[in-house]
Amino acid sequence: MAARLLRHPAGRPGRGARAELAEVLSRPAAASAHELFAVGHAHIDSAWLWPVRETVRKVARTCSNVLDLMDQHDDFVFAASSAQQYAWIQEHRPELFERMRRRIREGRFVPVGGMWVESDTNLPGGEGLVRQFVHGTRYFREQFDVDTSIVWLPDSFGYTAALPQIMAQAGARWFLTQKLSWNETNRVPHHTFLWEGLDGTRIFTHFPPADTYGSDVGMADLARAEGQFAEKAGATSSLLPFGYGDGGGGPTREMLARARRSADLEGSPKVRLASPEQFFAHAEEEYPEPPVWSGELYLEFHRGTYTSQARTKRGNRRSEALLREAELWASTAALRVGAPYPYEELRRLWETVLLLQFHDIL
């Protein structure tokens, strides 16, 4: 193959290359080939190595790029989490927000997660985790008339065993994570499984075997996804989130071109541009009895994040307790003496605390 391409003049690598490769590109994938549901995504930390104000700009730039790409590619679907990031666009870029709202109605810009941010799940109290879903799901329902069915936490540092019950009570059916591929010692033995919580609640869970939430749809990622997939005996599909994150702009034209070239290509997994819901519905149908993982999903990495910055962690717990107490006294005053309940003030305070529970902040 390389010898064929080297015959073409230097500086003109594209001349004749398609003709030389036509025979290879025409060979279909095997009927049993692994199928990758490629979902456009841009994981943007609500804060990390930059302040929150820069995240607002990163989100706006990424959404602008994604919406422009949708104008040019009708089959492109993009998934984005974190109600807080949508709210920033609504506040700072209303014209962009209206474009985004139109694509959401079409099902091409897909809100996922159902939480205010991609929170840490070990340090917040139970009330804090519940409020993540209360505020996140309410925002998506009020702004877009959308109920999110997927909890999307690809980068948080491990997951409490209380989470399946909370997710189910919030109306979620499915859960996606990726961070567990960072484990230092023990590999998670499954990629598609039922996660069982403390009370016995089970959530259908997927852990993409490509070991990334920002693929470039290159052959290395496709081969890794197929080679590492642990459920080969009972399932044939996995999800591939693709796109540059943290301000990189999300998916690109080149990534979409790679996905199309690999749709049905000999020696490659089949790649299908899809929404997260399409993947999970398909996976649940083809794999009705997946293995069960019971208890905490522990991350063997980033342990120092839980033993440092004690003042921040103490402030979070104090804020959770004080807000809960403020709500109780405000409710008492409203019932006893008819005092006006401070809905808006408490909402703003809770959303500040919820933002600061983002996994790279807390």
Protein Blocks (a to p, Z undefined) as FASTA:
>chain_A
ZZmmmmpcghilmgoklmmmmmmmmpccdfklccddddddddddfbfjbcfklmmmmmmm
mmmmmmmmmmmmmkbccddehjklmmmmmmmmmmlmmmmmmmmmnopaccehjiabdcdf
klpcfklmmmmmmmmmmmmmmmnopacfbdcdfkbgcjafklmmmmmmnopabdcdfklm
mpmklccfbfbdcdddfkopacdddddfklpabdghiaklmmmmmmmomklmmpcbdcdd
eddeehnnpaafklmmmmmmmmogghiacdddddfklmmmmmmmmmmbccddedjdddfe
hklmmmgokllmmmmmmmmmmmmmmmmmmmmmmmmnopacdfklmmmmmmmmmmmmpfkl
ZZ
